[in-house]
Amino acid sequence: MDMTDDYHPPLALTILAGIFLALGAICMLIITVDIIWRRGWRSMMWIMIPVYIINAGYVGPLTLYLYFKYGRPSKPDPSKPAQTSSHCHAPEKPVDIENEGGDVPDPSLHDHHHEGYHEGHREPHQEDQHAAHHHHHHTASRPLLATVLIGVSHCGAGCVLGDLVGEWLVYGTNATINGQGIWAELLIDYGFALLFGILFQYFSIAPMSGQYGPVSVWRAAKADVLSLTSFEIGAFGWMVAYQVGIWGYRLEMTTWTYWWMMQVGMALGVVTATPVNFWLIGKGIKEPCA
């Protein structure tokens, strides 16, 4: 980006950008307030708190729907002690308990399911598999598209944080490639997006599997690199389109219009990442979560 250019977007465009950015901020605030009011950290997977909040900033209505339909924490019950969930959580939905395999198959478990049997009555030998099974139980009754979109939200959150850090880093250092900042932005944004994306995925996988360390880091990388790259195809493609094709490198990062265009790019990233996440989740490479 040419920092010496004093180009300013038209006022009407700036106002329009402000409206869309404000809508995103309002959606983020709605989810934040709801989580605080319902003490979501007690019952929902903690990593999903920033994931829902961050994604509301660029696809607000879609994230609001996914959160309130599938990710909203249960109402706090003063009579019960606080419990922090370490697994994926889809509250206020019927729980499907099925034996998915293990060391000791339990045919009676399926019968208990039809009699209203719930996870509170698990036999002791099932406790070690609870985290992985509970994750599947809650996602079983959720539509596949919702599961995929929530999976996309993990890499989306990583991309947003990566772009925020990368953009300001390039701006502060005035880094350029071939005389233009955008090419440095693409490279640095992608690096930070991978870092944050893998972290988000790691803290989804590790609590469910109970494995903290290199094994889960590798699983997170396998699950997120392709997903995040497909997301950035949409986001970066739009960045190049508006910065090079529309504004000819003149749109500065300090304008509202710039960040509105970034918001649009993130929304396009959801579109390009959704088919890939269908494949990743279908193949079992990426764990569905909520």
C-alpha positions in Angstrom: 0.0 0.0 0.0 1.4 3.4 -0.9 1.4 5.3 2.4 2.2 8.6 0.7 -1.2 8.7 -1.1 -3.7 10.9 0.7 -6.7 9.3 -1.0 -9.9 9.3 1.0 -13.0 7.2 0.1 -16.2 9.1 -0.6 -18.2 10.1 2.4 -21.2 7.9 1.4 -18.9 4.9 1.3 -17.4 5.7 4.6 -20.9 6.0 6.2 -21.9 2.6 4.6 -18.8 1.0 5.9 -19.5 2.4 9.4 -23.0 0.9 9.4 -21.8 -2.6 8.5 -18.9 -2.5 11.0 -21.3 -1.2 13.7 -23.7 -4.1 12.9 -20.9 -6.5 13.4 -19.9 -4.9 16.7 -23.5 -5.1 17.9 -23.7 -8.8 17.1 -20.5 -9.3 19.0 -21.9 -7.4 22.0 -25.1 -9.5 21.9 -23.3 -12.8 22.2 -20.8 -11.4 24.8 -23.6 -10.1 27.0 -25.6 -13.3 26.7 -22.6 -15.5 27.6 -21.9 -13.3 30.6 -25.5 -13.3 31.7 -25.8 -17.1 31.3 -22.3 -17.7 32.7 -21.4 -19.6 29.6 -17.9 -20.4 30.8 -19.5 -22.9 33.3 -21.2 -25.1 30.7 -19.8 -24.4 27.2 -16.5 -25.3 25.8 -14.3 -22.3 26.7 -12.6 -22.0 23.3 -16.0 -21.5 21.6 -16.6 -18.3 23.6 -14.0 -16.2 21.5 -14.9 -18.2 18.4 -18.6 -17.1 18.5 -17.8 -13.6 19.5 -15.1 -13.1 16.8 -17.2 -14.6 14.0 -20.1 -12.3 14.9 -18.0 -9.4 13.8 -18.1 -10.3 10.2 -21.0 -12.7 9.7 -23.2 -11.4 12.5 -26.6 -12.8 11.6 -25.3 -16.2 10.7 -23.3 -16.4 13.9 -26.2 -15.3 16.0 -28.3 -18.1 14.5 -25.6 -20.7 15.1 -25.0 -19.5 18.6 -28.6 -19.2 19.8 -29.7 -22.4 18.0 -26.8 -24.7 18.8 -24.1 -23.1 21.0 -25.9 -21.1 23.6 -25.1 -22.3 27.2 -27.8 -23.6 29.5 -29.4 -21.2 31.9 -27.4 -21.0 35.2 -28.9 -23.1 38.0 -28.1 -21.7 41.4 -28.7 -25.1 43.0 -25.9 -26.7 41.1 -22.1 -26.1 41.5 -20.2 -24.5 38.6 -18.8 -26.9 36.1 -16.5 -26.0 33.3 -17.1 -28.0 30.2 -14.1 -29.6 28.5 -16.0 -30.9 25.6 -18.1 -29.7 22.7 -21.4 -28.4 23.9 -24.8 -28.1 22.2 -27.2 -27.1 24.9 -30.9 -27.7 25.4 -31.0 -30.4 22.7 -31.9 -34.1 23.0 -28.9 -36.2 23.9 -28.3 -39.3 21.8 -26.3 -41.9 23.8 -25.0 -44.7 21.6 -22.0 -47.0 22.1 -19.6 -46.1 19.4 -17.1 -48.7 20.3 -14.6 -49.3 23.0 -12.9 -52.0 24.9 -16.1 -53.5 26.3 -19.2 -53.2 24.1 -22.3 -52.7 26.1 -25.5 -53.8 24.2 -27.7 -52.6 27.1 -26.6 -49.0 26.6 -28.7 -48.7 23.4 -31.8 -49.9 25.3 -31.2 -47.4 28.1 -31.2 -44.7 25.4 -34.7 -45.5 24.4 -35.8 -45.4 28.1 -34.5 -41.9 28.6 -31.1 -43.0 29.9 -28.7 -40.1 30.1 -25.0 -39.6 30.6 -25.4 -39.1 34.4 -25.9 -42.9 34.7 -22.8 -44.0 32.8 -21.0 -47.1 34.1 -17.5 -46.4 35.6 -15.7 -48.1 32.7 -17.2 -45.5 30.3 -15.8 -42.5 32.1 -12.4 -42.5 30.2 -14.2 -42.2 26.9 -16.7 -39.6 28.0 -15.1 -36.5 26.5 -15.0 -37.9 23.0 -18.4 -39.6 23.2 -20.2 -36.6 24.7 -18.9 -34.5 21.8 -20.6 -36.9 19.3 -23.8 -37.2 21.3 -24.5 -33.4 21.2 -23.6 -33.1 17.5 -25.7 -36.1 16.4 -29.0 -34.2 16.4 -27.5 -31.1 14.7 -27.8 -30.7 10.9 -24.7 -31.3 9.0 -24.6 -27.9 7.5 -24.7 -26.3 10.9 -21.9 -28.6 12.0 -19.8 -27.6 9.0 -20.4 -23.9 9.5 -19.4 -24.1 13.1 -16.3 -25.9 12.0 -15.6 -23.1 9.6 -15.9 -20.6 12.4 -12.8 -22.1 14.1 -10.5 -21.1 11.1 -12.5 -17.9 10.7 -11.7 -16.8 14.2 -8.0 -17.6 13.5 -8.0 -15.7 10.3 -9.6 -12.6 11.9 -7.0 -12.5 14.7 -4.2 -13.2 12.2 -5.3 -10.4 9.9 -5.6 -8.0 12.7 -2.1 -8.7 14.0 -0.6 -8.9 10.5 -2.3 -5.8 9.2 -1.2 -3.6 12.1 2.3 -5.1 12.0 2.7 -4.2 8.4 1.3 -0.8 9.0 3.6 -0.1 11.9 6.7 -1.3 10.2 5.8 0.0 6.7 6.8 -3.4 5.3 6.5 -3.8 1.5 7.1 -6.4 -1.2 7.8 -5.0 -4.6 7.0 -1.6 -3.2 3.5 -2.4 -2.1 2.2 -3.3 1.4 -0.5 -5.7 0.3 1.9 -8.4 -0.7 3.6 -8.3 2.7 0.1 -8.3 4.3 -0.9 -11.4 2.6 2.2 -13.3 3.7 2.2 -12.1 7.3 -1.5 -12.4 7.7 -1.4 -16.0 6.5 1.4 -16.9 9.0 -0.4 -15.4 12.0 -3.8 -16.9 10.8 -2.2 -20.4 10.7 -0.8 -19.8 14.2 -4.1 -18.7 15.7 -6.2 -21.2 13.7 -4.2 -24.1 14.9 -4.4 -22.9 18.5 -8.2 -22.7 18.2 -8.3 -26.2 16.8 -5.9 -27.5 19.3 -8.0 -26.3 22.2 -11.0 -28.0 20.7 -9.3 -31.3 20.1 -7.1 -31.7 23.2 -9.9 -31.4 25.8 -12.1 -33.9 24.0 -9.3 -36.5 23.6 -7.5 -35.7 26.9 -4.2 -35.5 25.0 -2.3 -32.3 25.5 0.9 -32.1 23.5 2.5 -32.8 20.1 -0.1 -35.4 19.1 -3.0 -33.0 19.4 -0.9 -30.2 17.8 -0.4 -32.4 14.8 -4.0 -33.3 14.6 -5.0 -29.6 14.9 -2.6 -28.8 12.1 -4.0 -31.5 9.8 -7.5 -30.3 10.6 -6.9 -26.6 10.2 -4.2 -26.0 7.5 -6.4 -27.0 4.6 -9.5 -25.4 6.1 -7.8 -22.2 6.9 -6.1 -22.0 3.5 -9.5 -22.4 1.8 -10.9 -19.7 4.0 -8.0 -17.3 3.0 -8.6 -18.0 -0.7 -11.9 -16.1 -0.3 -10.5 -13.5 2.0 -7.3 -12.8 0.2 -8.9 -13.0 -3.2 -11.2 -10.2 -2.2 -8.3 -8.2 -0.6 -6.4 -8.3 -3.9 -9.6 -7.4 -5.8 -10.4 -4.3 -3.9 -6.9 -3.1 -3.1 -5.4 -3.7 -6.5 -8.3 -3.9 -8.9 -10.7 -1.3 -7.4 -8.6 1.2 -5.5 -5.2 0.7 -7.2 -3.3 0.4 -3.9 -4.7 3.7 -2.6 -7.1 2.5 0.1 -5.4 3.0 3.4 -5.7 0.7 6.4 -6.7 3.5 8.7 -10.1 4.0 6.9 -13.4 2.5 7.8 -13.9 1.4 4.2 -10.7 -0.7 4.4 -12.0 -2.7 7.4 -15.5 -3.0 5.8 -13.7 -4.6 2.8 -11.9 -6.9 5.2 -15.3 -7.8 6.7 -16.6 -8.7 3.3 -13.5 -10.7 2.6 -14.0 -12.8 5.7 -17.6 -13.5 4.7 -16.4 -14.7 1.4 -13.9 -16.9 3.2 -16.8 -18.7 4.8 -18.1 -19.5 1.3 -14.8 -20.9 0.1 -14.1 -22.8 3.3 -17.5 -24.5 3.6 -17.0 -27.2 0.9 -13.6 -28.1 2.2 -15.0 -28.4 5.8 -17.7 -30.7 4.4 -14.9 -32.9 3.1 -12.7 -32.7 6.2 -15.5 -33.5 8.7 -16.9 -36.2 6.4 -13.5 -37.9 6.3 -13.0 -37.6 10.0 -10.0 -35.4 9.6 -11.6 -32.5 11.4 -13.6 -33.0 14.6 -17.1 -31.4 14.6 -17.6 -29.1 17.6 -20.1 -26.5 19.0 
